[in-house]
Amino acid sequence: MKNMKRFLAFGMAACMVMGSMTACGSGKSDSGSSDAATTDSSSSDSSGDNGEVKLTMLGWEIYQQAGMEALAAAYHEKHPNVTIEVQISTWSEYWTKLEAMANSNSLPDIFWMHTNEFSKYAEAGMLADLTDLYADEDPDYYHNNFPANLVENFTYEDKIYGVMKDVDTIGLVYNKDIFDEAGVSYPDDTWTWDDLVEASETIHEKTGKYGMMADENEQEGWANTIYQAGGYYINDDKTKAGFDDPATQKGIAEYIGWQTDYDFSPNQSDFSDLGKAERFFAGEGAMMYLGSWGINNLYINYPDLNWDVAVLPKCPDPVSGDGRASISNGLAYATSADNPHMDVVKDVLKFLGTKEAAIIHGENGAAIPAFNGTGDSWANNYEGKNVAVSGGGNVAMDTARTIKRLGAKNVYVIYRRAKEQMPAEELEIEEAEKEGVEFLFKTNIVKILGNEKVEKLECIKTELVEKEGEKRPVPVNIENSNYLLDMDYVVMAVGSKPDGEIVSKTKLEVTQYGNIKVDENYMTSKKGIFAGGDLIGTKSTVAWAARSGRNASEAIKKYLLEE
């Protein structure tokens, strides 16, 4: 977890956190994007006679869904009459969808707001004024509890239109294997621009791979070097750009020069073919600037990549200042100016802006909470913790390996059958073992113990018994074999099932496991209707899903031609 702590430290303390930026922020970068499915997110007007209120919360980052759902559950526990449905879109779809909802007066009850779009929505009068949300407890609550630049980012004409959600910053992500191959020491907090250039040249010379991949990027690029040199993006009263300032020009020239003046970075036309993130993940380049929103993507999607993160190298000879800076941005929760449940929604927003809510979000590992002093809840998410993952499939392997890399002390995979019966790919199991994941085979979970949090896990040993009508031995609990494990988290990864609504509405024939039944041509029990992927019970991997979809499409083509 040292990398996570350093990443947090330089963004929140060691570096100067600069003011209003309107660059990509959380979720826009290719390295942090998501392809999660979307649903109808319009504001709910369902408040029954019993006083129950159902609200919607819309965001765009799949890696934050668990954190949002934990917040919704925490509020619901305090207010049982209020239910919050969390819905997740993709970055690319989110703003199109939100604008359409705004135009049709059907905005979600709570939605994420980004500095890119804030002014447009605020100026149009679409956002509720939240300036006095905390006036009853602290008239200066926002400035006392959140970074000043973030409060400013969501202020329009002296009114605040969002409750600060999270902050982000930029770090230097590097491939340790490439550094080792070139015999170059890893970056540290003493590095300057000169050190970066020297290391990049050496790496390119000795390995033939790119050193620093300096794409033409604002937030994850030259905006940082501008402030490191002592320049500015726009002056404090937002009346003048700083591009004629010598320090600003120095910062831009340095960053752009890494691409144009050296051979260690792809040129801009190369980046148009393949972005820096894709090149880094493919092992083509040693270093890149990356926003904190991309960290979870690295952990989850590139388990075999040997990487770390360091503080941005500083300007060795700034025009002013000490040469240290990192661009910081962030998000806020907002609601529409005419929300039909304004009193309830404002109370939810008030909760979301508390220290309690910030810690809940941070502990789910998705983003650095905006509330001052709660950043460690993100950085220390799993450090030193005991985590149990129940299941034996590829999802369980991915989960266990990711949590182990996040710094968990002990990660247990609990599976009720034997190793040879695990549905996960053999390679996934082997890699998990190499990474230190401990497997508890022929073991069942009996009970999760704790006082409002997980403290212990009661397990029981199993034996495999042949039973009539079963294709494979059935695990049966062994009497009096119970034992306890100290535990901090339990993750259930015990399988999947088709969307019940799809099955019920189509009235298709299903298997004993609830999967849609198909023939050898992927046709269902209804002529002309085909199915594939998880719906029919294929292996739960992207590769098998793609294969199933391809086979089904070929069967459809054949069917249409024959008809």
C-alpha positions as CSV (number, residue, x, y, z in Angstrom):
1,M,0.0,0.0,0.0
2,K,3.0,2.3,0.0
3,N,2.1,3.4,-3.6
4,M,-1.4,4.4,-2.6
5,K,-0.2,6.4,0.4
6,R,2.3,8.2,-1.6
7,F,-0.3,8.9,-4.3
8,L,-2.6,10.4,-1.7
9,A,0.2,12.3,0.1
10,F,1.5,14.2,-2.9
11,G,-2.0,15.2,-4.0
12,M,-3.3,16.2,-0.6
13,A,-0.2,17.6,1.1
14,A,3.2,17.5,-0.5
15,C,2.1,19.3,-3.6
16,M,0.3,22.6,-4.2
17,V,-3.3,21.9,-5.1
18,M,-4.2,24.3,-7.8
19,G,-7.5,25.9,-8.5
20,S,-10.3,25.5,-10.9
21,M,-9.6,23.0,-13.7
22,T,-12.1,21.9,-16.3
23,A,-10.3,19.0,-17.7
24,C,-11.2,15.4,-17.8
25,G,-11.5,14.5,-14.1
26,S,-12.9,11.3,-12.7
27,G,-14.0,8.8,-15.3
28,K,-13.2,10.5,-18.6
29,S,-9.8,9.0,-19.2
30,D,-9.6,5.9,-21.3
31,S,-7.8,4.2,-18.4
32,G,-10.8,4.7,-16.1
33,S,-13.8,4.4,-18.3
34,S,-16.6,1.9,-17.9
35,D,-19.0,0.1,-20.1
36,A,-21.7,-0.5,-17.5
37,A,-25.2,-0.8,-18.7
38,T,-27.6,2.1,-18.0
39,T,-31.2,2.2,-16.9
40,D,-33.9,4.8,-16.6
41,S,-32.6,7.3,-14.2
42,S,-35.4,9.9,-14.1
43,S,-36.4,11.5,-10.9
44,S,-38.9,9.3,-9.0
45,D,-42.2,10.8,-7.9
46,S,-43.2,7.7,-6.0
47,S,-44.1,8.6,-2.5
48,G,-46.8,6.3,-1.3
49,D,-49.5,6.9,1.3
50,N,-47.2,5.3,3.9
51,G,-44.7,8.1,3.5
52,E,-42.2,6.0,1.6
53,V,-40.0,7.9,-0.9
54,K,-37.9,6.3,-3.7
55,L,-35.1,8.3,-5.0
56,T,-32.5,7.8,-7.8
57,M,-28.8,8.6,-7.8
58,L,-26.9,8.7,-11.1
59,G,-23.2,8.5,-11.7
60,W,-20.8,7.3,-14.4
61,E,-18.0,5.2,-12.8
62,I,-18.7,1.5,-12.3
63,Y,-15.8,1.2,-9.7
64,Q,-17.7,3.6,-7.5
65,Q,-21.0,1.8,-7.5
66,A,-20.3,-0.2,-4.4
67,G,-19.4,3.0,-2.5
68,M,-22.6,4.7,-3.7
69,E,-24.7,1.8,-2.7
70,A,-23.1,1.7,0.7
71,L,-24.0,5.3,1.2
72,A,-27.6,4.7,0.1
73,A,-27.8,1.8,2.6
74,A,-26.4,3.9,5.4
75,Y,-28.9,6.6,4.8
76,H,-31.8,4.1,4.5
77,E,-30.8,2.6,7.8
78,K,-31.3,6.0,9.5
79,H,-34.4,6.8,7.4
80,P,-36.2,3.5,6.6
81,N,-38.9,5.3,4.6
82,V,-36.3,6.5,2.0
83,T,-34.8,4.2,-0.6
84,I,-32.1,5.3,-3.0
85,E,-31.5,3.4,-6.2
86,V,-28.0,3.8,-7.5
87,Q,-27.6,3.8,-11.3
88,I,-24.3,3.9,-13.2
89,S,-23.7,5.1,-16.7
90,T,-20.5,5.5,-18.7
91,W,-18.7,8.9,-19.0
92,S,-19.4,9.2,-22.7
93,E,-23.1,8.5,-22.2
94,Y,-23.7,10.3,-19.0
95,W,-23.7,13.9,-20.2
96,T,-25.9,13.2,-23.2
97,K,-28.3,11.4,-21.0
98,L,-28.3,14.1,-18.3
99,E,-28.9,16.8,-20.9
100,A,-31.8,14.9,-22.4
101,M,-33.3,14.5,-18.9
102,A,-32.8,18.2,-18.2
103,N,-34.6,19.2,-21.4
104,S,-37.5,16.9,-20.5
105,N,-37.6,18.0,-16.9
106,S,-36.8,14.5,-15.6
107,L,-33.4,14.9,-13.9
108,P,-32.5,12.2,-11.4
109,D,-33.0,13.1,-7.7
110,I,-29.3,13.1,-7.1
111,F,-26.6,13.2,-9.8
112,W,-22.9,13.8,-10.1
113,M,-21.7,17.2,-11.3
114,H,-18.3,17.8,-12.9
115,T,-16.5,21.1,-13.4
116,N,-16.7,20.7,-17.1
117,E,-20.4,21.1,-17.1
118,F,-21.2,22.9,-13.9
119,S,-21.4,26.4,-15.2
120,K,-23.8,25.4,-18.0
121,Y,-26.2,23.8,-15.6
122,A,-25.9,26.5,-13.0
123,E,-26.3,29.4,-15.4
124,A,-29.4,27.7,-16.9
125,G,-30.9,27.7,-13.4
126,M,-31.2,23.9,-13.4
127,L,-29.4,23.2,-10.1
128,A,-30.8,23.7,-6.6
129,D,-29.1,26.3,-4.4
130,L,-27.3,24.4,-1.6
131,T,-25.5,27.4,-0.1
132,D,-27.4,27.2,3.2
133,L,-27.7,23.5,3.4
134,Y,-25.6,23.4,6.6
135,A,-26.5,26.9,7.9
136,D,-28.1,25.4,11.0
137,E,-24.9,23.8,12.2
138,D,-22.1,25.9,10.6
139,P,-22.7,28.8,8.2
140,D,-19.2,28.3,6.8
141,Y,-19.4,24.5,6.6
142,Y,-18.2,24.1,3.1
143,H,-15.0,26.1,3.6
144,N,-14.3,24.6,6.9
145,N,-14.6,21.0,5.7
146,F,-13.6,20.8,2.0
147,P,-10.7,22.0,-0.2
148,A,-11.1,25.7,-1.1
149,N,-10.5,25.1,-4.8
150,L,-13.2,22.5,-4.9
151,V,-15.8,24.7,-3.1
152,E,-14.9,27.4,-5.7
153,N,-15.4,25.0,-8.6
154,F,-19.0,24.5,-7.6
155,T,-19.8,28.1,-6.8
156,Y,-21.7,30.3,-9.3
157,E,-22.5,34.0,-8.6
158,D,-21.6,33.5,-4.9
159,K,-24.0,30.5,-4.5
160,I,-23.0,26.9,-4.0
161,Y,-24.8,24.3,-6.1
162,G,-23.2,21.1,-5.1
163,V,-22.1,19.0,-2.1
164,M,-18.4,18.1,-2.6
165,K,-18.0,14.4,-3.2
166,D,-14.4,13.5,-4.0
167,V,-11.1,15.0,-5.1
168,D,-8.6,13.7,-7.6
169,T,-5.0,14.5,-8.4
170,I,-2.2,13.4,-10.8
171,G,0.7,11.0,-10.2
172,L,3.6,9.5,-12.2
173,V,2.8,5.8,-12.8
174,Y,5.7,3.6,-13.9
175,N,6.4,0.1,-15.0
176,K,8.9,-1.4,-12.6
177,D,9.9,-4.3,-15.0
178,I,11.0,-1.8,-17.7
179,F,13.0,0.2,-15.1
180,D,14.7,-3.0,-14.0
181,E,15.4,-4.0,-17.6
182,A,17.1,-0.7,-18.2
183,G,18.9,-0.7,-14.9
184,V,17.3,2.7,-13.9
185,S,16.3,3.5,-10.3
186,Y,12.6,4.0,-9.6
187,P,11.3,7.5,-9.4
188,D,11.1,9.1,-5.9
189,D,10.1,12.5,-4.4
190,T,13.5,14.0,-5.2
191,W,13.0,13.7,-9.0
192,T,13.0,16.8,-11.1
193,W,12.1,17.2,-14.8
194,D,15.8,16.6,-15.5
195,D,15.7,13.2,-13.8
196,L,12.7,12.2,-15.8
197,V,14.3,13.2,-19.1
198,E,17.5,11.3,-18.2
199,A,15.7,8.2,-17.1
200,S,13.5,8.3,-20.2
201,E,16.4,8.6,-22.5
202,T,18.2,5.7,-20.8
203,I,15.2,3.4,-20.9
204,H,14.6,4.1,-24.6
205,E,18.3,3.5,-25.4
206,K,18.6,0.3,-23.5
207,T,15.2,-1.3,-24.0
208,G,13.9,0.2,-27.2
209,K,10.7,1.1,-25.3
210,Y,9.3,4.5,-24.6
211,G,10.4,6.3,-21.5
212,M,7.9,9.0,-20.6
213,M,4.7,9.0,-22.8
214,A,3.9,12.7,-23.0
215,D,0.6,12.9,-24.9
216,E,-1.0,16.3,-25.6
217,N,-3.1,16.2,-22.4
218,E,-4.3,19.1,-20.2
219,Q,-5.1,17.7,-16.8
220,E,-2.9,14.6,-17.0
221,G,-0.1,16.6,-18.7
222,W,1.0,20.2,-19.3
223,A,-1.4,21.9,-16.8
224,N,0.8,20.4,-14.0
225,T,4.1,21.7,-15.4
226,I,2.6,25.1,-15.9
227,Y,2.0,25.5,-12.1
228,Q,5.3,23.7,-11.3
229,A,7.1,26.4,-13.2
230,G,5.2,29.1,-11.3
231,G,2.8,30.0,-14.1
232,Y,-1.0,30.0,-14.1
233,Y,-3.9,28.8,-16.2
234,I,-6.2,31.7,-15.5
235,N,-5.8,34.5,-13.0
236,D,-7.7,34.5,-9.7
237,D,-10.5,36.7,-10.8
238,K,-10.9,34.7,-14.0
239,T,-10.4,37.7,-16.3
240,K,-7.1,36.8,-18.0
241,A,-5.5,33.6,-19.3
242,G,-1.8,33.1,-18.4
243,F,-0.5,31.9,-21.7
244,D,1.6,35.1,-22.3
245,D,3.2,34.6,-18.8
246,P,6.9,33.5,-19.1
247,A,6.4,30.9,-16.4
248,T,3.3,29.4,-18.1
249,Q,5.2,29.2,-21.4
250,K,8.1,27.5,-19.6
251,G,5.8,24.8,-18.2
252,I,4.1,24.1,-21.5
253,A,7.4,24.1,-23.4
254,E,8.9,21.5,-21.0
255,Y,6.0,19.1,-21.2
256,I,5.4,19.4,-25.0
257,G,9.2,19.2,-25.5
258,W,9.3,15.7,-24.0
259,Q,7.3,14.6,-27.1
260,T,8.7,16.9,-29.8
261,D,12.4,17.2,-28.8
262,Y,13.2,13.6,-27.8
263,D,12.7,10.1,-29.2
264,F,11.6,8.6,-25.9
265,S,7.9,9.5,-26.3
266,P,5.5,8.7,-29.2
267,N,4.5,11.7,-31.2
268,Q,0.9,13.0,-31.3
269,S,0.0,11.1,-34.5
270,D,1.2,7.9,-32.8
271,F,-1.1,8.6,-29.8
272,S,-4.0,9.0,-32.2
273,D,-3.4,5.4,-33.2
274,L,-3.0,4.1,-29.7
275,G,-3.3,6.1,-26.5
276,K,-0.7,6.3,-23.7
277,A,-2.8,4.2,-21.3
278,E,-3.1,1.4,-23.8
279,R,0.6,1.5,-24.6
280,F,1.5,1.5,-20.9
281,F,-0.8,-1.5,-20.2
282,A,0.8,-3.3,-23.2
283,G,4.3,-2.8,-21.8
284,E,5.3,-0.4,-24.6
285,G,6.2,2.5,-22.3
286,A,7.7,3.0,-18.8
287,M,6.0,6.1,-17.5
288,M,2.8,8.2,-17.8
289,Y,0.9,10.8,-15.9
290,L,-2.3,9.3,-14.5
291,G,-5.2,10.7,-12.5
292,S,-6.2,9.0,-9.3
293,W,-9.5,7.9,-10.9
294,G,-7.5,5.4,-13.0
295,I,-5.9,3.6,-10.0
296,N,-8.7,1.1,-9.5
297,N,-8.7,0.2,-13.2
298,L,-5.0,-0.7,-12.9
299,Y,-5.6,-2.9,-9.9
300,I,-8.6,-4.7,-11.3
301,N,-7.9,-5.0,-15.0
302,Y,-4.2,-5.5,-15.2
303,P,-3.3,-7.9,-12.3
304,D,0.0,-9.0,-13.9
305,L,1.4,-5.6,-14.5
306,N,4.3,-4.7,-12.1
307,W,3.7,-1.0,-11.6
308,D,3.9,1.7,-8.9
309,V,3.1,5.4,-8.6
310,A,5.3,8.3,-7.5
311,V,5.1,12.0,-6.9
312,L,5.2,14.2,-10.1
313,P,8.8,15.4,-10.7
314,K,9.2,19.0,-9.8
315,C,10.5,21.9,-11.8
316,P,14.2,22.3,-11.0
317,D,14.3,26.1,-11.7
318,P,10.8,27.6,-11.3
319,V,10.2,31.2,-12.1
320,S,8.4,31.4,-8.7
321,G,7.5,28.9,-6.0
322,D,9.2,25.6,-5.0
323,G,8.5,23.8,-8.3
324,R,6.0,21.4,-6.8
325,A,2.4,21.2,-8.0
326,S,-0.3,18.8,-9.0
327,I,-3.6,19.6,-10.6
328,S,-6.5,18.7,-8.4
329,N,-10.1,18.5,-9.5
330,G,-13.2,16.8,-8.1
331,L,-16.9,16.0,-8.2
332,A,-20.0,17.1,-6.4
333,Y,-23.5,15.8,-5.7
334,A,-26.3,18.0,-7.1
335,T,-30.0,18.0,-7.6
336,S,-32.4,19.9,-9.8
337,A,-33.9,23.2,-8.8
338,D,-37.4,21.9,-9.0
339,N,-37.0,18.4,-7.5
340,P,-40.4,17.2,-6.3
341,H,-38.8,15.7,-3.1
342,M,-36.6,18.7,-2.3
343,D,-36.8,18.4,1.5
344,V,-35.9,14.7,1.5
345,V,-33.3,15.1,-1.2
346,K,-31.6,18.0,0.6
347,D,-31.5,15.9,3.7
348,V,-29.8,13.1,1.8
349,L,-27.3,15.6,0.3
350,K,-26.6,16.9,3.8
351,F,-25.7,13.4,4.9
352,L,-23.5,12.9,1.8
353,G,-21.4,15.9,2.8
354,T,-20.6,14.6,6.3
355,K,-17.4,13.0,7.5
356,E,-19.3,9.8,8.2
357,A,-20.4,9.5,4.5
358,A,-16.9,10.4,3.3
359,I,-15.4,7.6,5.2
360,I,-18.0,5.1,4.0
361,H,-17.2,6.1,0.4
362,G,-13.4,6.0,0.9
363,E,-13.5,2.6,2.6
364,N,-15.0,1.2,-0.6
365,G,-11.8,2.2,-2.4
366,A,-13.3,4.0,-5.4
367,A,-12.3,7.7,-4.9
368,I,-10.5,10.0,-2.5
369,P,-13.2,11.6,-0.4
370,A,-13.4,15.4,-0.5
371,F,-14.0,15.9,3.2
372,N,-10.8,17.2,4.8
373,G,-8.8,14.6,6.7
374,T,-10.6,11.5,5.3
375,G,-8.2,10.6,2.5
376,D,-6.7,7.7,4.5
377,S,-10.0,5.9,4.3
378,W,-9.3,5.5,0.6
379,A,-5.6,4.8,0.8
380,N,-5.9,2.3,3.6
381,N,-8.9,0.6,2.2
382,Y,-7.7,-3.0,2.6
383,E,-4.3,-2.5,4.2
384,G,-3.7,-5.0,7.0
385,K,-7.2,-6.5,6.8
386,N,-8.4,-10.0,6.7
387,V,-10.8,-10.6,3.7
388,A,-12.8,-13.7,2.8
389,V,-14.0,-14.3,-0.7
390,S,-16.7,-17.0,-1.0
391,G,-16.8,-18.7,-4.4
392,G,-14.6,-20.7,-6.8
393,G,-15.1,-19.0,-10.2
394,N,-13.1,-16.5,-12.2
395,V,-15.0,-13.6,-10.5
396,A,-13.8,-14.9,-7.1
397,M,-10.2,-15.1,-8.4
398,D,-10.3,-11.6,-9.8
399,T,-11.8,-10.3,-6.5
400,A,-9.3,-12.1,-4.3
401,R,-6.3,-11.1,-6.3
402,T,-7.3,-7.5,-6.5
403,I,-7.9,-7.2,-2.8
404,K,-4.6,-8.8,-2.1
405,R,-2.8,-6.2,-4.3
406,L,-4.7,-3.5,-2.5
407,G,-2.7,-4.4,0.6
408,A,-4.9,-6.9,2.5
409,K,-3.0,-8.9,5.2
410,N,-4.8,-12.2,4.5
411,V,-7.1,-13.1,1.7
412,Y,-9.0,-16.4,1.9
413,V,-10.9,-18.0,-0.9
414,I,-13.6,-20.2,0.6
415,Y,-14.9,-23.0,-1.6
416,R,-17.2,-25.8,-0.5
417,R,-15.7,-28.4,-3.0
418,A,-12.2,-29.6,-3.8
419,K,-9.6,-27.7,-5.9
420,E,-10.1,-29.9,-8.9
421,Q,-13.8,-29.0,-9.0
422,M,-13.3,-25.2,-9.1
423,P,-14.9,-23.6,-12.1
424,A,-12.2,-20.9,-12.3
425,E,-9.5,-21.2,-15.0
426,E,-6.5,-23.2,-13.7
427,L,-4.1,-20.3,-14.6
428,E,-6.2,-17.9,-12.5
429,I,-6.0,-20.2,-9.5
430,E,-2.2,-20.6,-9.9
431,E,-1.7,-16.9,-10.2
432,A,-3.8,-16.3,-7.1
433,E,-1.7,-18.8,-5.1
434,K,1.5,-17.1,-6.3
435,E,0.2,-13.7,-5.1
436,G,-0.4,-15.1,-1.6
437,V,-4.2,-15.8,-1.7
438,E,-5.0,-18.7,0.7
439,F,-7.5,-21.3,-0.4
440,L,-9.8,-23.0,2.1
441,F,-11.2,-26.0,0.2
442,K,-14.1,-28.2,1.3
443,T,-15.2,-25.3,3.6
444,N,-18.6,-23.6,4.0
445,I,-19.5,-20.3,5.6
446,V,-21.9,-20.8,8.5
447,K,-22.3,-17.4,10.0
448,I,-20.8,-13.9,9.8
449,L,-20.2,-12.5,13.3
450,G,-19.8,-8.9,14.5
451,N,-21.3,-5.8,16.1
452,E,-22.4,-3.6,13.2
453,K,-19.3,-4.7,11.3
454,V,-17.6,-8.0,10.3
455,E,-15.4,-9.3,13.1
456,K,-15.3,-13.1,12.8
457,L,-16.3,-15.7,10.3
458,E,-17.7,-19.1,11.4
459,C,-16.8,-21.8,9.0
460,I,-17.4,-25.6,8.8
461,K,-15.6,-28.4,7.0
462,T,-17.3,-30.3,4.3
463,E,-17.0,-33.8,2.7
464,L,-18.0,-34.8,-0.8
465,V,-20.8,-37.3,-1.0
466,E,-22.2,-39.2,-4.0
467,K,-25.9,-38.7,-4.3
468,E,-28.4,-40.2,-6.7
469,G,-29.4,-37.8,-9.5
470,E,-26.4,-35.6,-9.1
471,K,-23.7,-35.4,-11.8
472,R,-20.9,-34.7,-9.2
473,P,-20.4,-35.3,-5.5
474,V,-22.4,-33.0,-3.2
475,P,-20.6,-31.1,-0.4
476,V,-22.1,-32.0,3.0
477,N,-21.2,-30.3,6.2
478,I,-19.1,-32.3,8.7
479,E,-20.8,-32.2,12.1
480,N,-18.8,-30.4,14.9
481,S,-16.0,-29.3,12.5
482,N,-16.9,-25.6,13.0
483,Y,-14.1,-23.0,13.6
484,L,-13.7,-19.2,13.7
485,L,-11.5,-16.9,11.6
486,D,-10.8,-13.2,12.4
487,M,-12.3,-11.3,9.5
488,D,-12.8,-7.7,8.4
489,Y,-14.5,-8.1,5.1
490,V,-16.5,-10.8,3.4
491,V,-17.1,-10.8,-0.4
492,M,-19.7,-13.1,-1.8
493,A,-18.8,-14.3,-5.3
494,V,-21.0,-17.4,-5.5
495,G,-22.4,-17.2,-9.0
496,S,-24.8,-15.4,-11.2
497,K,-28.3,-15.8,-12.6
498,P,-30.1,-14.3,-15.5
499,D,-32.2,-11.2,-15.1
500,G,-35.5,-12.5,-13.7
501,E,-37.5,-9.9,-15.5
502,I,-36.2,-11.0,-18.9
503,V,-37.1,-14.6,-18.1
504,S,-40.5,-13.9,-16.7
505,K,-41.6,-11.5,-19.5
506,T,-40.4,-13.7,-22.4
507,K,-41.8,-16.8,-20.8
508,L,-39.0,-18.9,-22.2
509,E,-38.2,-22.4,-21.1
510,V,-35.4,-22.4,-18.5
511,T,-33.1,-25.0,-17.0
512,Q,-33.1,-26.3,-13.5
513,Y,-30.5,-23.6,-12.7
514,G,-32.7,-20.7,-14.0
515,N,-30.8,-20.3,-17.2
516,I,-32.6,-19.9,-20.5
517,K,-32.7,-23.2,-22.3
518,V,-31.4,-23.2,-25.9
519,D,-30.7,-25.9,-28.5
520,E,-27.4,-26.5,-30.4
521,N,-28.2,-23.5,-32.6
522,Y,-28.8,-21.2,-29.6
523,M,-32.5,-21.0,-30.3
524,T,-34.8,-20.8,-27.3
525,S,-38.1,-22.5,-26.8
526,K,-39.7,-19.9,-28.9
527,K,-39.0,-20.0,-32.6
528,G,-36.9,-17.1,-33.8
529,I,-35.7,-16.0,-30.4
530,F,-32.0,-16.7,-29.6
531,A,-29.9,-16.3,-26.5
532,G,-26.3,-16.6,-25.4
533,G,-23.8,-15.6,-22.7
534,D,-24.7,-15.6,-19.0
535,L,-28.4,-16.0,-19.9
536,I,-27.7,-19.6,-21.0
537,G,-25.1,-20.4,-18.4
538,T,-21.8,-20.1,-20.3
539,K,-18.6,-19.6,-18.4
540,S,-18.6,-16.2,-16.8
541,T,-15.7,-14.7,-18.7
542,V,-15.6,-12.0,-21.4
543,A,-13.9,-14.5,-23.8
544,W,-16.7,-17.1,-23.5
545,A,-19.4,-14.4,-23.6
546,A,-17.9,-13.1,-26.9
547,R,-17.7,-16.6,-28.3
548,S,-21.3,-17.3,-27.3
549,G,-22.4,-14.1,-28.9
550,R,-20.6,-14.8,-32.1
551,N,-22.0,-18.3,-32.3
552,A,-25.5,-17.1,-31.6
553,S,-25.2,-14.4,-34.3
554,E,-24.0,-17.0,-36.8
555,A,-27.0,-19.1,-35.9
556,I,-29.3,-16.2,-36.4
557,K,-27.8,-15.5,-39.8
558,K,-28.3,-19.1,-40.8
559,Y,-31.9,-19.0,-39.6
560,L,-32.7,-15.9,-41.5
561,L,-31.2,-17.2,-44.7
562,E,-33.2,-20.4,-44.4
563,E,-36.4,-18.6,-43.7
